Amino acid sequence: MNEAEVKKLADRLLAEDLGKYGFREVEVSTAEDEDGDEFFDISAYFNPSRTPLDPRASIRSTSRLRQALLDAGENRFPNVLHILPGANPT
């Protein structure tokens, strides 16, 4: 899958799972780990929300995304970083 296809899939799944926590959109890029294996680097952006992000919902959504990628024949792992309002990701 290319980055645009992964973005479309991730936007849909994360909106379903994390919409009530203010999920807005993802940015997707391809990266390599220290062994040279490619993975998807996914930044998930959130709007302010009265409902704090539930860690269990976050884990479930990443698991669902991983399974959806596998079902589509994609073996690269999704590394998802959740970027909440006011956060300074590094």
C-alpha positions as CSV (number, residue, x, y, z in Angstrom):
1,M,0.0,0.0,0.0
2,N,1.2,3.5,-0.6
3,E,1.1,6.3,2.0
4,A,-2.2,7.8,0.6
5,E,-4.0,4.4,0.9
6,V,-2.7,4.0,4.4
7,K,-3.8,7.5,5.3
8,K,-7.3,6.8,4.0
9,L,-7.6,3.6,5.9
10,A,-6.1,5.1,9.1
11,D,-8.3,8.2,9.0
12,R,-11.4,6.0,8.7
13,L,-10.5,3.5,11.4
14,L,-9.2,6.1,13.9
15,A,-12.3,8.3,13.3
16,E,-14.5,5.3,14.2
17,D,-12.5,4.4,17.3
18,L,-11.3,7.7,18.5
19,G,-13.7,10.3,17.2
20,K,-15.3,10.9,20.6
21,Y,-11.8,11.8,21.9
22,G,-11.4,14.6,19.3
23,F,-9.5,12.6,16.6
24,R,-9.0,14.9,13.5
25,E,-6.7,13.3,11.0
26,V,-3.4,11.4,10.4
27,E,-0.2,12.1,8.5
28,V,1.6,9.1,7.2
29,S,5.2,8.7,6.1
30,T,7.4,5.7,5.5
31,A,10.5,5.2,7.6
32,E,13.1,2.6,8.3
33,D,14.1,1.1,11.7
34,E,17.7,0.5,12.7
35,D,17.6,-2.9,10.9
36,G,16.5,-1.3,7.6
37,D,13.0,-2.6,7.8
38,E,10.3,-0.2,6.6
39,F,7.3,0.8,8.7
40,F,4.6,3.4,8.6
41,D,5.2,6.5,10.8
42,I,1.7,7.7,11.6
43,S,1.0,11.0,13.5
44,A,-2.6,11.1,14.7
45,Y,-3.8,14.6,15.5
46,F,-6.6,15.5,17.9
47,N,-8.8,18.5,18.5
48,P,-9.6,19.6,22.0
49,S,-12.1,17.3,23.6
50,R,-13.9,17.1,26.9
51,T,-13.4,13.4,26.9
52,P,-9.7,12.4,27.7
53,L,-8.2,9.9,25.4
54,D,-8.7,6.4,26.8
55,P,-5.4,4.4,26.5
56,R,-7.4,1.2,25.9
57,A,-9.2,2.8,23.0
58,S,-5.9,4.0,21.6
59,I,-4.4,0.5,21.8
60,R,-7.5,-1.1,20.3
61,S,-7.5,1.4,17.4
62,T,-3.8,0.7,16.7
63,S,-4.5,-3.1,16.8
64,R,-7.4,-2.7,14.4
65,L,-5.2,-0.7,12.0
66,R,-2.5,-3.3,12.1
67,Q,-5.0,-6.0,11.4
68,A,-6.6,-4.1,8.5
69,L,-3.1,-3.5,7.0
70,L,-2.4,-7.3,7.3
71,D,-5.7,-8.1,5.7
72,A,-4.8,-5.9,2.8
73,G,-1.5,-7.7,2.3
74,E,0.6,-5.0,3.9
75,N,3.3,-6.3,6.3
76,R,4.8,-2.9,7.4
77,F,4.0,-2.0,11.0
78,P,2.1,1.1,11.9
79,N,3.9,3.2,14.5
80,V,1.2,5.6,15.7
81,L,2.0,8.7,17.7
82,H,-1.0,10.5,19.2
83,I,-0.6,14.2,19.2
84,L,-3.0,15.9,21.6
85,P,-3.8,19.7,21.7
86,G,-1.1,21.5,23.6
87,A,1.4,18.6,23.3
88,N,4.9,19.2,22.1
89,P,5.8,15.9,20.3
90,T,9.5,15.1,20.1
